[in-house]
Amino acid sequence: MAKHIGKQSIRFTSAPYFTAEAAVVGKKEGEGPLRERFDYISTDSYFGEKSWEKAESTMLRQCYDTVLKKAGKKEDDIQFLLAGDLLNQCTGSSFAAKDSTIPFLGLYGACSTMGESLSIGAMLIDGGFAENICAMTSSHFCSAERQFRLPLEYGGQRSPTAQWTATASGAAILSRKGIGPRITHITSGKIIDAGITDSSNMGAAMAPAAYDTLMTHFKDTGREAQYYDAVITGDLGRFGHEILAELFERDRLKMPKVFTDCGILLYNIRAQDTHCGGSGCGCAASVLCGHIIKCLREGMWKRVLFAPTGALMSPVSSMQGESIPGICHALAIEFLEEN
């Protein structure tokens, strides 16, 4: 059976299992609709550290330790650790993993990083290069604001299209053998540049990339959108999700009843004043590992298309007036009949 199908998709012959997942989040995320779904909610945004950046690494390390414990595995059982974040040179992830004994693959896909890490990890397992991998990522509101926008002390006015960078992390262990939901297909996205230059309007920058990847997935696999019980992007937020919905309506494509976005799910947008919702690497990661996989394990859904998106910008490119390229990676997560 050919593994590469269509233009950008892969169908796994040995679809890897989700062995365990963990999500560690901050106080604001713990006050949202998914508060009962997370493994740990910190009331201290510093996580006991002296800087926001160290706090993010500590949060991610706690998430990593938690997922290993839940999986009943030791570090020696894991062949690769795939991780990334929003900080320069992915220092949040590398400092979280610096005391680990596992080979480390640092990745950057902005808010799509969890999809990228899981996709590469699934290929490593299906290709026979690993029995178990750990994919994880994080973001922190304060460290991201300091890097990409303005110091919090500045007290600047937020744009109506702005999103709230989640203080959150997610980690998942994929295994060759197991019981539970499996990644059956992936569609790796290509960069789509819609010409958006407003760094406070990332949803508009990423929506065309989500549309391109999802449409490619449906064409490559021969599946209709309604094959899935849920199609969940992340992190387009409310405004970006509305743009994506309009693109599908234009094509008269009928989406499943549960067609939503991680940035919408994470917060009570109006009550928590997060403008257009959540963003950041940790948003999609924590919603996937804290909520989406649980919905599959609980029997609420059998087939989910998870499609995290990313805005591939940097402080330098934004200050130079460059546009914001978008990316989206789609993963089909399913309970197969043999389960």
N, C-alpha and C positions, 0 to 999 in steps of 0.2 A: 504494500500500500504506500503510495507516494505521500510523504509528509508535507511537502510544500504544495499548496493548492492555490490556484488563482494567481493573483498579482502579488499579494503581500501577506498571505495567511499560511499557517502551519496547522496540520491536523496530527495530533500526537498518537503514536501507536501504543505507547505505554504512558497513558495519561497520568501525571503525578497527582498524588493525594494531598489534601490539606490535613496534616497530622495535628497541628495545634496553631492557635492564633492568640495574640495578646494585644491589648490596647491600653496605654497609659496616657492620661490627659491632664490638662490644667483645670483650674477652678471654674472658669467661664464655660468650658466645654462640659464640665460636670454638672452645670446648671441647666443644660439643654435637654431636648427631648430624649436623647439616648443615654442619659446618665446611669441608668440601671444596666447598661450593656458593657461598660468599661471595667477592666480589671483593677484599675487604681486611679483615683482622682486626687490630685495634689491641691492642697489649700495654700501652698507656698509656691509662688511663681518662680522663685529662685531654686527650688528643689534642694535647698540646703547649701547652695553654692554662693559665690561672691559675684558672679556675672551672669548675664542672660545666656551667653554662649556656653558657659560651663553647665548651666542649668539644662540646656537642650541636650547636651551629651549625657548628663546624668539621667535624664528622663528616658532617653533612648536605651541606655545601658540597663535601666530597670525593666524596660519593656522586653529587652533581649533575655535577661535572666528569667523573667516571668514565663516567656514562651518555652524556654528550655525546660523549666520545671513542669509546666503543663503537659509537655510532650513526653515527659519522663526520659529525657535524653541528656547526655553529657556532651560537652564541647567536642570530644573526640568522635562523637557519632555524626557530626556535621562536616561535610567536605568543603563547602563554600559559604561565605557570608557576603551577601550582596546588599549594599546600603548606599544611601545618598540623602542629601538635604539641600537647603537653600543657601547655606553659608558659603563664603568664598572657599574654593578648593575642597568643599564638602568636609570641613573640619568638624562639624557636629557629629558626623558618622565616624570619621576616622579616630577622633578622640574617644568616642564611645567604645570603639572596638580595639583600642591600642593595647589593652591587656589581654585580648583574646588570643587563643592559639590556632584559630581557624584562618585559612587563606582568605584574604579580603579583596573584594572587587568593588571599588568605589564607582558610583554611577551618578549621572546628573540628567534628569529629565524634568526638572522643576516639579510642579505638582503632579506630574505623571510618573514620578520615579517609582512608586510602588508597583505600577503596572509594568514598567520596564524591568525591574528587578525580578518580579515573579515570572515574566516571560523568559528572561535569560535563564533563570533557575529551572524552569520547566524544561527548557531545551537541554540543559546540562543533564537532567535526570533522564529524559527520554533518549538522549544520545548515549547513555551508558557511562557518563563521566562522573556521576555522583549518585549516591543512594539517598542522601538527605541534604537539603540546603536551607539556609535561613535568609529570608528577604525582609528588609525592614527599612523604615525611614521616619523622619521627624521634621517638625517645624516648631518655632516658638514665636509668638506674636512680637515680643520685645526685641529679640535678636533680628528678626526680619525687618521690623520698622527701622531699626538703627542702620541696617545695611542698605535697604532699598529706598527709604523715604526720608524721614526726618526724626531726630531724637524725640522721644516721648515728651520730654520737658518742653518742647516747642509748642505743643498744644494746637497743632494745625487743624483746620477744618477739613473733614473728610468729604470726598465727592460722593454724590448719591449712587454712583456706579461702583464705588469701592467695595472691596470684600475684606473680611476680617481673617488675618492669618492665624490659623489654629495653633494653640499650644497643645500639641498632641503627637503621639507616636503610635506606630503599628508594626507588628512583627508576625511573620508566619513561617512555619516550617513545612516545606514540601518534601514528600517522600515517595520512593518508587513503590512501596507497599503500604497498605493501610486500609482503612474503612472510612468512607465519608465523601464529601464533594471533591471533584477532580477538575483540573484544568484540561479541557479536551481540545480547544482550539485557541490560537492567538492570532491577532492581526496587528502587526507592528505598523505604526503610523509613519507617515512622511511629513516633513515640515511644510506647513501651509502658512503663508504670510498674507494676511488680509489688509496690510497697510495701516493698522491701528498703531498710533504712537502714544496714546494716553495710558500711562502706567497704572492709572486708577480705573481703567476699564478693561481689565484682563479677560473678563467674560466674553466681550465682543471679539477680542483677539484670538481666543481659543475655540470659539463655537464653530468656525469653518473647518478647523482641524478635526473636531469631533464628528462633524457631518461627513467629512471625507473618509475617515477611518471606519465609521459605522456603515456607510454605504458600501465601502470596499469589502467589509466583512460579510455583509449580506450577499453580495455578488460572488465573492470567492467561495463561500460555503454553500451557496444555494439555499440558504435559510431565509425565511421572512422574519421581520422583526417580532411578529407575534409568536414565533417559536419559543421565545423566552417569556418566563413569568415576570421578569423585571429587566429593564435596561437602565443602568445607573451610570451616569457620567460623573466626573469630578475633576476640577472644581470650577464649574462654569458659574456657579451662583445663580441667583434668581434671574438676572438680566441676560446672562449668557445662555441659560437654559431656555428662556423665552425665544431668543434668536434661533437656537437649534430647533425648537419646536416649529417655528415658522418655516424653516428650511424644509423640514419633513412634510409639513402641510402643503407647501408649494408643490412637492412631488407626489402629493396624495398618498403618502406612505402612512399606513395605520400602525401606530406604536402600541405596545402592550399597555394594560391599565396602569401598571407601575412603571412609569417613565419619569425618572427624577434625577437628582444630582446630589452628590455627597455634601456640597456646600449648602444645599437647602436642608438636608436631613440633620446636619450637626447642631444647628441652632434654631431657637425660636426667633426668627429674624427680626420681627417687629418688637417683641418684648425685650430682647437682649440688645437691641440697637446695633446690629451687625451689618446694616445697610443691605447689600445684596447677598449676604451669607458668608460662608466660610471659604477659605483657600489655604494654600500651603501644603507642602508634602505630607504633613501629618493629618490633614483633613481626610483625604480619600483613604489613607492607610488605616486610620483609627475607625472610620465608618465601615470599611471592609472587614477588619479584624474584630471589631467590637459588635457589629450589627449584621452585615450582609451574610457572612459565613454562618452566623448563628441562625439566621432565617432559613438557610438551607439545611442546617443540622436539625432544626426544629420541625421541618417538613412544611414550612410556609411556602417555600418555593422549591422547585426542582431544577430549574435552569435559569441562570442569571448571566447577563452580558455586562461585565464591569469594564468601563472605559474611562480611566482617569486621563485628564488633560493637563498640559503644561504650557506656561508662557515663557519662552526661551529668551528672556531678557537679562541684562545685568545693569548695575548702577551706571557703568560707563556708557553702555549703548543707549540707555534712556537719556542720559544727560547730553549725549551727542545728537539727540533727535532721531535716532534710528527707530524703525518700526519694530513691533513685537511679534516674532514668528511663533506659531502655535504648533503643538504636537499632541497626539492622542494615541494611546495603545489600548486595544480591546482584548479582553480575555473572556472566553466562554467557560463558565464554572458550572458543572452539572453533577447531579447524582445519576450514575449510569445504572442500567437495569441489573447488573450483577451485584449491585450493592443492596 
